[in-house]
């Protein structure tokens, strides 16, 4: 059985942050959870605005709670706002944040390993960094696109 290792989570975070710096993005908060929803790794860059880690947590938590990347949750929120509002209430814990930047982490054979949430720049740029981090760890990113 393959689990999301601490080394893999650290690779996701380090690569996501390096990608942001290389592209000139705003400072980010990056949060990684394992498949059971336990916090695995978190880093918040200097200069992020207040509550970025909580927003990143909400993106990752939402992806895990609904089993889809937060880009798909965003589309669902537009189509079914009452459903997403209800799930946000039921999910508890970190709020569910239905915008891109919450990406599921899967093994090569498709098994769910966890999720990463990123916040700080545009949602699309947050997602770019998440995907870069996941792929650098040799894992598969599921954005919900």
Buried (B, 14 or more C-beta within 10 A) or exposed (E): EEBBEEEBBBBBBBBBBBBBEEEEBBBBBBBBBBBEBEBBBBBBBEEBEEEBBBBBBBBBBBBBBBEBBBBBBBBBBEEEEEEBEEBBEEBEEBBBBBBBBBBBBBBEEEEBBBBBBBBBBEBEBBBBBBBBBBBBBEBBBBBBE
